[in-house]
Amino acid sequence: MKKLFSLLLLAGTMNLTAQTNGSYPESLLLVPEKSNFEKTSSYADMMQFLNSIKTMSPNVYLGSIGTSTLGKDIPMAVLAQPAVSSPEQAKASGKPVVYIQGNIHGGEVEGKEVCMMLMRDILLGSKKELLNNQIIVFVPMYNTDGNDKMAKGLRPSQENSPLETGTRENGQGLDLNRDGIKMEAPETKAMVQNILNAWDPQMVVDLHTTNGTWHGYSLTWAPGYRYAGQAGPYEYTYNKMLPYITQQVKEKNDLFFGPFGDFNVREGWPLKFFYTYNHHPRYIINQIGLRNRMSILSEAFAHERFYQRINSTYHFVYEILDYCNKNASEILRINREAEANAIQNVLDNAGKIQKGVRYKMVPQAKPLNHFRTYDYISYTKPDGSTTYTKTGKIVHYDNVNYYADFKDTVQATLPRGYIIPAAFAHIAAHLKQQGAVVVQADKKQVYSGEVFLIEKFSKSPRKFEGHQMASAEGRYQQKEFAVQKGDFIIDLAQPLANLIFYTLEPQSDDGLLTWNFFDEYLESKGVATSPVEFPVFKYFSTKTTGKKK
Ligand SMILES: [Zn+2]
């Protein structure tokens, strides 16, 4: 009796203070936990959780990054000790901001639940130390509209677990992870403006579920890939941080993680090739590299059950946060150096060096060994053809060529800056939204530099994300360019140098020309039948000739 009484007393204490991991008020239980993992949280469920936890901890600030197409506020939770409620306060703290984004694809649901689980454990449980040296911004449900269009069968590779999920696309039918350059979705504009440009996260983590390849990893990861950005953040994330974390989850949690990719069993078995996804900055994680910051793509394995995917994603995000907390000053330093190097490169090398604007995927120098995968066997069909089927048995293979490096195939000269004529104010405005510093000329002056003569302009016959994507071939020609009052000048010696270059270069494989921003002008000038000058002018020196035209 006495023992029972003290147990009750203990339980009562735990409820009152909610300090111990594993004891929380009922209002903080998540939908998967209440439904035997058959259901995932709706927008209303998440709002109830956030509003509830807000009343229980002084260390969380709830804000909104913007409004979705269908009119939902997209909430963010800023966790800090002491609390902060503005980017200015975060900056003044000297601590790096780490941004964790869930549910960019509405059907890939474990990231959203994991954001809330971690908030619970950090604010009220045993993981408070994660706020010692960093500020954490969670957006559990980035794609609020997609999340709530729940139905059965929207994620066929996900084993019907949970039974119903939302849609991949946002309320406009757009894939938010292809929108990083064109920024057509209100979610992208909101995130770029109110997370990336406002809070300046040093690390961005985007949480997904894979689309189906039967490798044998519970979670696969990718850094922001190295192509037109600085090497430092990529090398630190890829060579140091991710291998360390992979080892940690194996030792602590018996989980096997590995690099992201897909194989095609029709290329033969055992597999010899494993391919990651493209380098394009339309993908949020890859764009972060062009912004001189670190980023990680997290892909839980689709064929594991929902509760297992929650487990893998939870431990992955926890380890990332633990690593960033313990190495906060090193991460800040590497990103700061990358930014300084991007600017210095323009100051030192404008007009002298070429940089890639189109890339192809190539294998890394070292193949993957001990590659973990479900095994396949081949069999012969009555028509004599050979085909493959998976066995459900996990095996390991050596010498798998991993396509995860990127080599440039087309280059352009690094300029000191760009001039955008006043008539293209929408282009200047778009770059400003990305965070670029753009100024308007207050007087006439003449710059010397180059202009790109478009000799061939092509558009893809098939639409992608509503676009017939464009590409231009041609050549650069020397030119004197008379800037008029009101024209826009972008001095490339600024933090977003690499992003601006990749966005504005006419031959870029993921720039504004690609996404049809110049179609109307070029077509009105008759690009289909004769060469047309690309209207953005490139200059190599800030020295103006003073000549008037
Ligand atoms: Zn995804």
Boltz pocket constraint, residues with backbone or C-beta under 6 A from the ligand:
constraints:
  - pocket:
      binder: B
      contacts: [[A, 105], [A, 108], [A, 207], [A, 208], [A, 209]]
      max_distance: 6.0
